[in-house]
Structure formats: C-alpha cells, structure tokens
C-alpha cells in the first residue's frame, strides 16, 4: 500500500530544478578551486644605480606569481603611451624573481611608466605605474628609440583555461564565485518578500502571503550575514582592514540591520492583522532602501568595489570568458539553493501556523537563536600563496553558515513535528 503524498512534497519540476542547482554549484565549486590563475606581476621595486654624465641607471627587482622566468628569456620593457624603453641585463634568480636594469637620459617622455613582461611561456603581463623615474625630468618631446625592437620581439603564449591575474586581488579573485552570489541570492529572496508583502496588502491578501514574506526574509538574512562575514574576511587581506569606510560595505550592513528590524517588528506586535499590515509596509520600504543603498548610492560615490564612482566595473580582463563560464553558473546555483532554503523555511512557517490553530488559546513561548561568530589573529595562512587562503576561508564561512542553518532548521522541524504529533 503506497503512502499518500505530503501536501508539501515538491513536484517533479521543482525536484529537477533543485538537481540542476546542485550540479551548477558542484561545477562552480570544482572550477573555483581547480582552475589555475594566470601569471602576473606582484611587485616591482626600483632603486637608482648611479649617474654617468647625463644618464642614470635604475635597477629593477620584479616579483611574479605563477610565472616561469627561469624557463625562458622574457622581454621586459617600460611603456608610456607610444614610448617604449627596454630593460637590459636580465637575470632570473628563480621562476618568480627577475632582476634587470635600465639606463635613461636626464630628459624622459614621462616620469611614471607601466612595466610589461612578455615571454613565450607566460604571455604578456603588466604592472601599472610600476616604474617611477626619480630624479629625472619629464619632457614629452624626448625620444625612446626602442619601439620597433620591442614590438618585433613580442611573442604569444597559450596559457589554456585560466582565471585572470590582478596584482592586489591575486588568488582571491576566486571569491567572485563565493562572496558575490551571497548578495545576488539575498536580492532574490528579498525581492520575493517584497512581492509577497504587496500581495498581502491587497484585497485578496491572505496569511499565506504574509508567511511567504516572512520565510523569504528569514532565509535572505542568512545570506546577508554570510555576505558580511565573507566580505569582511576578503577586505582584511585585500584592503588591509576587516572593515573600511566604503559605501558598499556600509550600505550592506545597514540593509541587514533594516531587515533585522523587520523581524523585531513582527515579534513586538501581537495582533495578527495589525502585524501583517505593519510588517508588509515596513518590508516595502526596506526593499526600496536595499536597492538605494546597494545599487544606486555606491555608483555615485567613491568606492573600492568595482563599478562604483570613478572605479571602473569589471572589464574584459577582470571578468573574462573563463570567469564568466564559472561566475554565472555559480550565481544561478546559489540562487537555486536559496530558493530551496526558502521553501524549507516556508514549510516550517506553515507548520507553526497549523500548530497555532490546533492549540487555539494555549499560551506559547518562542525564541530565536542568536549566533555569535568570533575571529582571531590567524592571518599568516591568508597572505601566502597569492592569498589563496582567503578563498578557502570564505568557502569555510559559507559552509559553516549553511551547516548552521541546516542544524537550526532540522531542530526546529523535529520539534514542530513532535508537537504536531502530540496535538493530532
């Protein structure tokens, strides 16, 4: 004899979408930690070597990441506009360190130059404003005769499928597939709550609409908290502080606090009809504030985040074809996971509503778990190996957060099931 299907059992289409989401997340996580990072220049240290007449010698020490300086003889040159100056007497101490020198006249086309390295193994790498001609004089009419010689020696390299290198971000660019989707998922969930609050205020509004709004906010708060924690970790080892005065960061924190106020408001109003209407109106303003704080204001103010103020958005170099092939599936996968978590939370809200009806006038006591996460000074592993440890830390935070949600959800579901059995 077959068991009757639960009214809360997902349909075949929903199960297929969830399976697709699991596959997307599995693909994104595997690619995030296995795709190699392209070679790049970490730092360029310049020191004057001495003067000979009207000419000055500068010594350069170049540090690379995932480079292969020992395997081939690279071409190193300075570039400013159409002007090129070749670095001579190159010596590779190992694959990541390269030394050389350049001799410049007193008058140079520019004082600040970009440093370029080209090799058949690593391709072309650049370090913006890596060389400053200290003690010389800028003269735009000055000549640099090495243009053709440099261009003729440049070679192409087949680096295969790899993530782009950024000097300050380095390996932590992988957090694009971990940290950023937390906010995309929160936007989705708060958007669901916004829509359900509008429906609950309408003439056909029901308690079901209010429950959906509440469940989506509760789930979205988890992703907002994970976004703040992972963003703080990333900021510490990229910008040098756990928290900086950045409009995007401040807006994210205020947004999470606004939605925490939504939950506080609901718990402080006993009348069900009044609670539904007050929380729905509050929720509408909360979502509008979320859009303003995270999407509008940061684009008109200076920010360390890409795409804000004078800071350009992700370009074809920052978000290239390799990153897009992982980033977009990751965002979709995290969103599907968030939708699944929302569905599970909604199931708990329906159980609570059913219990409230069955208990009638019995007094109930409810509590919410308060979680405190602390950090300590374990920064050394996060700054080595191109800050790859930051990516691992972000993934661990997300894993712990989702595991904590699963634990809380399971305990609440077990308690509600037991209470429903006692009242059945």
Secondary structure, DSSP 8 states (H G I E B T S, - for coil): ------TT---HHHHHHHHHHHHHHHHHHHHHHHS-B--EEEEEEEEEEEEETTEEEEEEEEEEES--TTTS--EEEEEETTEEEE-EEEEEEETTEEEEEEEEESEES-SEEEEEEEETTTEEEEEEEEEE-TT-EE-TT---TTHHHHHHH-------S-B---TTTGGGGGGGGTTHHHHHHHHHHHHHHHHHHHHHHSTT--HHHHHHHHHHHHHHHHHHHHHHHHHHHHHHTTTSSSS---HHHHHHHHHHHHHHHHHHHHHH---HHHHHHHHHHHHHHHHHHHHIIIIIGGGGS--SSTTSTTS----TTTT-HHHHHHHHHHHHHHHHHHHHHHHHHHHHHHHHHHHHHHHTT---------------S--HHHHSGGGHHHHHHHHHHHHHHHHHHHHHHHHHHHHHHHHHHHH-
